[in-house]
Structure formats: C-alpha cells, structure tokens
Amino acid sequence: MLLTLSRARLETFLICQRRFQLRYLDELPWPAAPVSPAQAAARQEGELFHQLVAHHYLGLDPSAVAAGDLPQPVRGWWENFQRTAPQPAPAARLFPELTLSVPVGDFLLTGRVDLLILDEAGGRIFDWKTGWPLPAEQLADDWQTRLYLALLVEGRAALGAPWLSADRVQMTYWYARQPDAAVKIAYSEEKHRRRWGEIERLLADLAARRAIPGPWPLTTDLTQCSTCAYQTYCGRFDAPAAVDGGWPEDEQIEEEAAAEQLWTDVAGMEPASA
C-alpha cells in the first residue's frame, strides 16, 4: 500500500525523522493538544468562511451554510470576498475543495486546494486565508506552495489538461482580512524541474530510511523537542512538557482536515516553515 504524504508529513520528515516514524509509521497515540476558547472560535470562523466560498463556486445558496446572520469577523470576510472575489471566465472549469494526488514509487503525494481554476490562460490555485498576510518570499518557499504547484503540473493529465505547462500555472494566497494583500506566486518549467527534483530526492531519502530497521534519527534542533508530543518516547525531556506543548497545531489541523474533509484555516496558524 502506498504511503500518503501531505505537506505536513513532508515537513515533519524534514524536521525530525524520528517524529515522522512515531507518528505516521508506528501510529503511536497521543492526546490532542488542548485548544483554548479563542482558538476554537477562530477554527469555527475559518471553517465557516471556507464553506461559504466553496458553496459560492459550487453554485449553491450561501445562506444554507450561514443559517442566518453571519457572525463577525466572518461577515466582514464574506463582504470582502463578494467585493474582490476572483471571477473565472465563462468557459473556465472550476474545482472547489480539490484533492490533488500523484503516485511516486511507494508514495502518494497529496494536497487539498481550496479552488483550482482551469481556463485558456492556464491553471490557477487559490488558497483562502483568514489570518494575517505573510511575506511573499516566505510563501513562495513554503512547502504548501512547492507541493501544490508541483502536483498540479504532474497531475495535469488526470485533470484533463495535458497541455498545461508549468509556465502557465500560479498559486494565489487570498487574505480575507486584507484582500488587497493577496500574494500571487508564478511558476515555470525551470522552477518545476528544480522543485520536482527536490521532492524526488526527499522521497528517495524517505524510502532509504524505511529500508533500515530500528529507530530513525532524532532532530539536531532541540528547540523542536520542546513542543513535540512524542518527546517522552525519545527520552529527551520530561513528560509534562509534552502535554503542555502538544502537537504543533498546523500539522494537527491539516491531519484533521484530511480525515474529516473540513476546510480549516485558523488565524495565526499560517504556514511557517520551508
């Protein structure tokens, strides 16, 4: 069976191979990190906004999702979206909530995009954000951007777009709080060759590690251990620190979204590593 690899899983392997082994291969259980009322509210607001946008592009009545008046700040985000939403061409093909998957050897690379628009100009990926804008350079180097653009190019035939070249795709991070601060990231054949080569080398490293029995190497960055839920298995720190820190919330949220098919984008939980 193919091992599924999302952006969060690839980042985990790069951060700490032992953490990857414990979480995704050994599937050792660990209680979920506590969520504050503010975090829970932000999660619900982000999910509601993503549902509204998805229903918009599916041609469904948004009021069926809103179930009445929208709470703040979702009302403001939705007004911003209605005012500045991307307008596809009449002949464009729309793919809301699309899961892109590409098999590579013993792995299945996968990523969930909020919206893909295919038209004569090319392919455009949109990611709706309800947090604060991040620098374009940081987003361009983030593994979400790297993986999603690469998956679109490599999976173009499955989308019925064999003509789609890397020079004709881009990814846009659209911010509900500040729609004028949307970040568009272009792609190219040269970038794709480099990025896909990086991904293939990473998968080769992962495959080689899987072939070696025993515990995988621990990270050399001890700052990662202070918030790792699996630190007690490694013996580096005391158990209470693990309970306090819990599992990093961005990875936890992505895994939950994949399992529950939710649209999750919580303020303050934007991608932060490359």
C-alpha positions as a LaTeX table, in Angstrom:
\begin{tabular}{lrrr}
\hline
Residue & $x$ (\AA) & $y$ (\AA) & $z$ (\AA) \\
\hline
Met1 & 0.00 & 0.00 & 0.00 \\
Leu2 & 1.24 & 3.47 & $-0.88$ \\
Leu3 & 2.26 & 5.73 & 1.99 \\
Thr4 & 0.35 & 9.01 & 1.74 \\
Leu5 & 2.49 & 12.13 & 2.05 \\
Ser6 & 0.95 & 15.55 & 2.58 \\
Arg7 & 2.71 & 18.86 & 3.02 \\
Ala8 & 2.59 & 18.40 & 6.81 \\
Arg9 & 4.12 & 14.92 & 6.61 \\
Leu10 & 6.94 & 16.05 & 4.34 \\
Glu11 & 7.71 & 18.91 & 6.71 \\
Thr12 & 7.65 & 16.52 & 9.66 \\
Phe13 & 10.22 & 14.24 & 8.00 \\
Leu14 & 12.46 & 17.24 & 7.35 \\
Ile15 & 12.10 & 18.47 & 10.94 \\
Cys16 & 12.62 & 15.13 & 12.69 \\
Gln17 & 12.74 & 11.69 & 11.12 \\
Arg18 & 12.04 & 10.03 & 14.46 \\
Arg19 & 8.88 & 12.09 & 14.91 \\
Phe20 & 7.76 & 11.03 & 11.44 \\
Gln21 & 8.36 & 7.37 & 12.27 \\
Leu22 & 6.50 & 7.52 & 15.57 \\
Arg23 & 3.53 & 9.48 & 14.26 \\
Tyr24 & 2.91 & 8.14 & 10.76 \\
Leu25 & 4.51 & 4.69 & 10.65 \\
Asp26 & 4.21 & 3.42 & 14.21 \\
Glu27 & 0.98 & 5.44 & 14.68 \\
Leu28 & 1.61 & 5.84 & 18.38 \\
Pro29 & $-1.32$ & 7.58 & 20.06 \\
Trp30 & $-1.04$ & 10.85 & 21.90 \\
Pro31 & $-3.80$ & 13.04 & 23.37 \\
Ala32 & $-4.68$ & 16.07 & 21.30 \\
Ala33 & $-3.21$ & 19.37 & 22.42 \\
Pro34 & $-5.64$ & 21.50 & 24.46 \\
Val35 & $-7.45$ & 24.15 & 22.45 \\
Ser36 & $-8.29$ & 27.48 & 24.02 \\
Pro37 & $-11.75$ & 29.03 & 23.51 \\
Ala38 & $-10.16$ & 31.68 & 21.25 \\
Gln39 & $-8.50$ & 29.02 & 19.10 \\
Ala40 & $-11.74$ & 27.02 & 18.89 \\
Ala41 & $-13.67$ & 30.12 & 17.84 \\
Ala42 & $-11.06$ & 31.01 & 15.21 \\
Arg43 & $-11.21$ & 27.48 & 13.82 \\
Gln44 & $-15.00$ & 27.60 & 13.53 \\
Glu45 & $-14.88$ & 31.02 & 11.87 \\
Gly46 & $-12.30$ & 29.81 & 9.36 \\
Glu47 & $-14.32$ & 26.71 & 8.55 \\
Leu48 & $-17.50$ & 28.74 & 8.05 \\
Phe49 & $-15.77$ & 31.15 & 5.70 \\
His50 & $-14.29$ & 28.31 & 3.64 \\
Gln51 & $-17.72$ & 26.68 & 3.42 \\
Leu52 & $-19.28$ & 29.91 & 2.19 \\
Val53 & $-16.65$ & 30.28 & $-0.53$ \\
Ala54 & $-16.90$ & 26.64 & $-1.57$ \\
His55 & $-20.68$ & 26.90 & $-1.89$ \\
His56 & $-20.26$ & 30.08 & $-3.91$ \\
Tyr57 & $-18.13$ & 28.34 & $-6.53$ \\
Leu58 & $-20.34$ & 25.26 & $-6.48$ \\
Gly59 & $-23.30$ & 27.46 & $-7.35$ \\
Leu60 & $-25.10$ & 26.71 & $-4.08$ \\
Asp61 & $-27.01$ & 29.14 & $-1.89$ \\
Pro62 & $-24.56$ & 30.52 & 0.72 \\
Ser63 & $-27.45$ & 31.20 & 3.09 \\
Ala64 & $-27.87$ & 27.46 & 3.52 \\
Val65 & $-24.42$ & 27.41 & 5.11 \\
Ala66 & $-24.72$ & 30.66 & 7.03 \\
Ala67 & $-28.02$ & 29.62 & 8.64 \\
Gly68 & $-28.91$ & 33.23 & 9.31 \\
Asp69 & $-26.82$ & 36.29 & 10.00 \\
Leu70 & $-23.07$ & 35.75 & 9.85 \\
Pro71 & $-21.05$ & 36.45 & 12.99 \\
Gln72 & $-18.13$ & 38.83 & 13.00 \\
Pro73 & $-15.45$ & 38.63 & 11.73 \\
Val74 & $-16.89$ & 36.20 & 9.14 \\
Arg75 & $-19.37$ & 38.81 & 7.92 \\
Gly76 & $-16.55$ & 41.20 & 7.09 \\
Trp77 & $-14.52$ & 38.48 & 5.39 \\
Trp78 & $-17.52$ & 37.46 & 3.29 \\
Glu79 & $-18.19$ & 41.06 & 2.28 \\
Asn80 & $-14.54$ & 41.39 & 1.22 \\
Phe81 & $-14.84$ & 38.21 & $-0.80$ \\
Gln82 & $-18.01$ & 39.30 & $-2.55$ \\
Arg83 & $-16.34$ & 42.57 & $-3.45$ \\
Thr84 & $-13.00$ & 41.22 & $-4.69$ \\
Ala85 & $-13.55$ & 37.51 & $-5.40$ \\
Pro86 & $-11.70$ & 36.00 & $-8.38$ \\
Gln87 & $-14.00$ & 36.00 & $-11.39$ \\
Pro88 & $-13.48$ & 32.94 & $-13.61$ \\
Ala89 & $-14.07$ & 33.19 & $-17.34$ \\
Pro90 & $-17.43$ & 31.77 & $-18.51$ \\
Ala91 & $-15.73$ & 28.75 & $-20.09$ \\
Ala92 & $-13.44$ & 28.06 & $-17.12$ \\
Arg93 & $-13.54$ & 24.77 & $-15.27$ \\
Leu94 & $-13.82$ & 25.15 & $-11.50$ \\
Phe95 & $-12.61$ & 22.62 & $-8.93$ \\
Pro96 & $-13.52$ & 23.73 & $-5.36$ \\
Glu97 & $-12.12$ & 21.64 & $-2.49$ \\
Leu98 & $-9.98$ & 19.61 & $-4.88$ \\
Thr99 & $-7.59$ & 16.91 & $-3.67$ \\
Leu100 & $-4.57$ & 16.58 & $-5.97$ \\
Ser101 & $-2.82$ & 13.21 & $-5.72$ \\
Val102 & 0.17 & 11.86 & $-7.64$ \\
Pro103 & 1.74 & 8.41 & $-7.05$ \\
Val104 & 5.53 & 8.38 & $-6.97$ \\
Gly105 & 7.12 & 4.99 & $-6.31$ \\
Asp106 & 5.88 & 3.70 & $-2.95$ \\
Phe107 & 4.33 & 7.05 & $-2.04$ \\
Leu108 & 1.19 & 9.01 & $-2.79$ \\
Leu109 & 1.78 & 12.75 & $-2.77$ \\
Thr110 & $-1.40$ & 14.62 & $-1.96$ \\
Gly111 & $-2.63$ & 18.13 & $-1.30$ \\
Arg112 & $-6.04$ & 19.71 & $-0.86$ \\
Val113 & $-6.57$ & 23.02 & $-2.68$ \\
Asp114 & $-9.38$ & 25.43 & $-1.87$ \\
Leu115 & $-10.01$ & 26.21 & $-5.54$ \\
Leu116 & $-8.47$ & 25.36 & $-8.89$ \\
Ile117 & $-9.48$ & 27.32 & $-11.98$ \\
Leu118 & $-8.57$ & 25.88 & $-15.40$ \\
Asp119 & $-9.11$ & 28.05 & $-18.46$ \\
Glu120 & $-7.35$ & 29.02 & $-21.68$ \\
Ala121 & $-4.82$ & 31.08 & $-19.73$ \\
Gly122 & $-3.71$ & 28.09 & $-17.64$ \\
Gly123 & $-4.25$ & 26.81 & $-14.11$ \\
Arg124 & $-4.70$ & 28.95 & $-11.00$ \\
Ile125 & $-4.70$ & 27.59 & $-7.46$ \\
Phe126 & $-6.34$ & 29.69 & $-4.75$ \\
Asp127 & $-5.83$ & 29.30 & $-1.01$ \\
Trp128 & $-8.15$ & 31.31 & 1.23 \\
Lys129 & $-6.51$ & 32.65 & 4.37 \\
Thr130 & $-8.25$ & 34.20 & 7.38 \\
Gly131 & $-5.01$ & 35.04 & 9.20 \\
Trp132 & $-2.72$ & 37.99 & 8.63 \\
Pro133 & $-0.71$ & 38.28 & 5.39 \\
Leu134 & 2.76 & 36.77 & 5.23 \\
Pro135 & 5.71 & 37.95 & 3.10 \\
Ala136 & 5.67 & 36.76 & $-0.50$ \\
Glu137 & 9.17 & 35.31 & $-0.18$ \\
Gln138 & 8.11 & 33.17 & 2.77 \\
Leu139 & 5.02 & 31.90 & 0.98 \\
Ala140 & 6.92 & 31.16 & $-2.23$ \\
Asp141 & 9.33 & 28.91 & $-0.33$ \\
Asp142 & 6.70 & 27.24 & 1.85 \\
Trp143 & 6.13 & 23.53 & 1.30 \\
Gln144 & 2.44 & 24.13 & 0.63 \\
Thr145 & 3.35 & 26.23 & $-2.39$ \\
Arg146 & 6.09 & 23.87 & $-3.52$ \\
Leu147 & 3.92 & 20.77 & $-3.30$ \\
Tyr148 & 0.66 & 22.14 & $-4.70$ \\
Leu149 & 2.18 & 23.69 & $-7.82$ \\
Ala150 & 4.25 & 20.57 & $-8.47$ \\
Leu151 & 1.21 & 18.32 & $-8.02$ \\
Leu152 & $-0.82$ & 20.41 & $-10.46$ \\
Val153 & 1.82 & 20.08 & $-13.16$ \\
Glu154 & 2.48 & 16.38 & $-12.56$ \\
Gly155 & $-1.23$ & 15.55 & $-12.28$ \\
Arg156 & $-2.45$ & 17.63 & $-15.23$ \\
Ala157 & $-3.40$ & 14.62 & $-17.36$ \\
Ala158 & $-5.78$ & 13.33 & $-14.67$ \\
Leu159 & $-7.47$ & 16.74 & $-14.75$ \\
Gly160 & $-7.97$ & 16.52 & $-18.50$ \\
Ala161 & $-5.37$ & 19.23 & $-19.10$ \\
Pro162 & $-2.30$ & 17.53 & $-20.65$ \\
Trp163 & $-1.50$ & 20.82 & $-22.35$ \\
Leu164 & $-0.93$ & 22.61 & $-19.03$ \\
Ser165 & 2.71 & 23.60 & $-18.65$ \\
Ala166 & 4.44 & 24.90 & $-15.54$ \\
Asp167 & 4.80 & 28.30 & $-17.21$ \\
Arg168 & 1.01 & 28.59 & $-17.22$ \\
Val169 & 0.22 & 27.85 & $-13.58$ \\
Gln170 & 0.27 & 30.02 & $-10.48$ \\
Met171 & $-0.87$ & 29.99 & $-6.87$ \\
Thr172 & $-2.63$ & 32.82 & $-5.07$ \\
Tyr173 & $-2.90$ & 33.28 & $-1.31$ \\
Trp174 & $-6.01$ & 35.41 & $-0.82$ \\
Tyr175 & $-6.43$ & 37.06 & 2.58 \\
Ala176 & $-9.97$ & 37.60 & 3.83 \\
Arg177 & $-8.80$ & 40.32 & 6.24 \\
Gln178 & $-6.84$ & 42.20 & 3.57 \\
Pro179 & $-7.86$ & 41.10 & 0.07 \\
Asp180 & $-5.65$ & 43.80 & $-1.45$ \\
Ala181 & $-2.65$ & 41.98 & 0.07 \\
Ala182 & $-3.21$ & 38.80 & $-1.97$ \\
Val183 & 0.06 & 37.13 & $-2.98$ \\
Lys184 & 0.40 & 35.62 & $-6.46$ \\
Ile185 & 3.23 & 33.15 & $-6.97$ \\
Ala186 & 4.24 & 32.34 & $-10.53$ \\
Tyr187 & 5.74 & 29.06 & $-11.66$ \\
Ser188 & 7.93 & 27.99 & $-14.58$ \\
Glu189 & 9.37 & 24.90 & $-16.25$ \\
Glu190 & 12.77 & 25.68 & $-14.71$ \\
Lys191 & 11.28 & 26.02 & $-11.22$ \\
His192 & 9.31 & 22.82 & $-11.68$ \\
Arg193 & 12.38 & 20.82 & $-12.71$ \\
Arg194 & 14.22 & 22.08 & $-9.65$ \\
Arg195 & 11.33 & 21.62 & $-7.22$ \\
Trp196 & 10.31 & 18.21 & $-8.53$ \\
Gly197 & 13.92 & 17.11 & $-8.30$ \\
Glu198 & 13.95 & 18.23 & $-4.64$ \\
Ile199 & 10.78 & 16.25 & $-3.98$ \\
Glu200 & 12.17 & 13.13 & $-5.67$ \\
Arg201 & 15.37 & 13.34 & $-3.62$ \\
Leu202 & 13.33 & 13.74 & $-0.44$ \\
Leu203 & 11.25 & 10.68 & $-1.33$ \\
Ala204 & 14.41 & 8.72 & $-2.08$ \\
Asp205 & 15.76 & 9.63 & 1.36 \\
Leu206 & 12.50 & 8.57 & 2.96 \\
Ala207 & 12.45 & 5.26 & 1.05 \\
Ala208 & 16.05 & 4.54 & 2.06 \\
Arg209 & 15.25 & 5.28 & 5.69 \\
Arg210 & 12.24 & 2.93 & 5.61 \\
Ala211 & 14.51 & 0.13 & 4.45 \\
Ile212 & 16.69 & 0.42 & 7.57 \\
Pro213 & 15.27 & $-1.33$ & 10.67 \\
Gly214 & 15.28 & 0.33 & 14.07 \\
Pro215 & 14.64 & 3.83 & 15.39 \\
Trp216 & 15.08 & 6.70 & 12.97 \\
Pro217 & 17.45 & 9.61 & 13.73 \\
Leu218 & 16.41 & 12.37 & 16.10 \\
Thr219 & 16.49 & 16.01 & 15.09 \\
Thr220 & 19.58 & 18.01 & 15.98 \\
Asp221 & 17.40 & 21.09 & 16.57 \\
Leu222 & 16.47 & 20.72 & 20.24 \\
Thr223 & 14.04 & 23.63 & 20.03 \\
Gln224 & 11.74 & 21.32 & 18.07 \\
Cys225 & 11.59 & 18.92 & 21.01 \\
Ser226 & 10.06 & 21.40 & 23.45 \\
Thr227 & 6.69 & 21.26 & 21.62 \\
Cys228 & 6.84 & 17.68 & 20.36 \\
Ala229 & 4.16 & 15.34 & 21.64 \\
Tyr230 & 6.48 & 12.36 & 21.22 \\
Gln231 & 9.42 & 13.59 & 23.27 \\
Thr232 & 8.77 & 11.07 & 26.04 \\
Tyr233 & 9.35 & 8.23 & 23.59 \\
Cys234 & 12.76 & 9.71 & 22.82 \\
Gly235 & 13.76 & 10.40 & 26.43 \\
Arg236 & 14.93 & 13.93 & 25.77 \\
Phe237 & 12.58 & 15.81 & 28.08 \\
Asp238 & 10.09 & 15.18 & 30.86 \\
Ala239 & 6.52 & 14.19 & 30.06 \\
Pro240 & 4.80 & 17.34 & 31.42 \\
Ala241 & 6.46 & 19.46 & 28.75 \\
Ala242 & 4.90 & 17.29 & 26.07 \\
Val243 & 1.42 & 17.73 & 27.50 \\
Asp244 & 1.85 & 21.49 & 27.76 \\
Gly245 & 3.24 & 21.85 & 24.26 \\
Gly246 & 1.14 & 19.25 & 22.49 \\
Trp247 & 1.42 & 18.54 & 18.80 \\
Pro248 & 2.22 & 21.55 & 16.57 \\
Glu249 & $-1.16$ & 22.97 & 15.67 \\
Asp250 & $-0.60$ & 23.50 & 11.95 \\
Glu251 & 0.19 & 19.80 & 11.43 \\
Gln252 & $-2.63$ & 18.70 & 13.73 \\
Ile253 & $-5.14$ & 20.82 & 11.85 \\
Glu254 & $-4.01$ & 19.60 & 8.43 \\
Glu255 & $-4.28$ & 15.97 & 9.50 \\
Glu256 & $-7.75$ & 16.57 & 10.98 \\
Ala257 & $-8.89$ & 18.35 & 7.83 \\
Ala258 & $-7.72$ & 15.49 & 5.63 \\
Ala259 & $-9.52$ & 12.95 & 7.79 \\
Glu260 & $-12.76$ & 14.88 & 8.27 \\
Gln261 & $-12.82$ & 16.64 & 4.86 \\
Leu262 & $-13.04$ & 20.05 & 6.51 \\
Trp263 & $-11.90$ & 23.45 & 5.33 \\
Thr264 & $-9.59$ & 24.67 & 8.10 \\
Asp265 & $-7.72$ & 27.95 & 8.14 \\
Val266 & $-7.22$ & 29.35 & 11.62 \\
Ala267 & $-5.89$ & 32.81 & 12.28 \\
Gly268 & $-2.32$ & 32.68 & 13.47 \\
Met269 & $-1.76$ & 29.15 & 12.14 \\
Glu270 & $-0.35$ & 30.06 & 8.75 \\
Pro271 & 2.48 & 28.04 & 7.13 \\
Ala272 & 5.73 & 29.00 & 8.84 \\
Ser273 & 8.49 & 26.74 & 7.59 \\
Ala274 & 10.04 & 25.79 & 4.30 \\
\hline
\end{tabular}
